[in-house]
Amino acid sequence: MEYKCVKCGHTDYEQDQMRATGGALAKMFDIQNKKFVTVSCTKCGYTEIYKKKSGMGSNIADWFIG
């Protein structure tokens, strides 16, 4: 992936994942059904967040694994 920080122009980055709960039932059962990819500049720390599609299978696995 080519990356250039929109804040400082640096081209080195770190990529990670983030999960969050969605609606009321997901919160009640602590199912983290919202997935995001984060891209952070290694120089200034500016971070962009991108929504990632998740399948039903991974949602069920999240519920059992916790």
N, C-alpha and C positions, 0 to 999 in steps of 0.2 A: 504494500500500500504506500503510495506517495503521500506524504503529509507535510504541510507547512503551517505552523501556528499562525492564526489570524491576529494574535496579539503582539508577538515579538518576532515572527518570521523564522524561528528555529525549526529545524527539520527532524530532530530526534523526538521520539514519542514512546509512551508506554500504553499498552492496551490491556483492559481488564473487563470483568463483567460485574453487573450489579443486578440484584433481584429485589422486587418489592411486591407487597400484596395489593390486590385490586379491590373488588367490591366487598360487601358486608360478609358474605359467606366465606370468602377467601380469608378475610381477617379473623373470623370466628374460628376457623379450622387452621389458621396460620399457614395457608398455602400461598407460596410466593409465585404467583402466576404471571407476573410482569417481569420481563427480562430486558436488560439494556446492556449495550457495549459502551464502555467509556474509552476515550482517547485523550491522554494527558501529555502536554508538552513537558519534556524533561528539564527544560531551562526555567520557565516561568510558572509552570503548574496549571496553566489554563486547561480546562477540561471540557470536552464536548461529549454529549450523551446521545446515543442512537438507540431507538427502540428495536428490539430483536423479536422476531416471531417465535412463539413457543407452541409446542404440540401438546395434545391432551395426555399423551403417555408420560411426558416429563412432568406435567402437573401432578399426575397420580403418584409418580415416583417421589416427588417432593413431599407429598402428604405422608407417605409411609416412612420416608427417611427422616423427615423433620428438618 
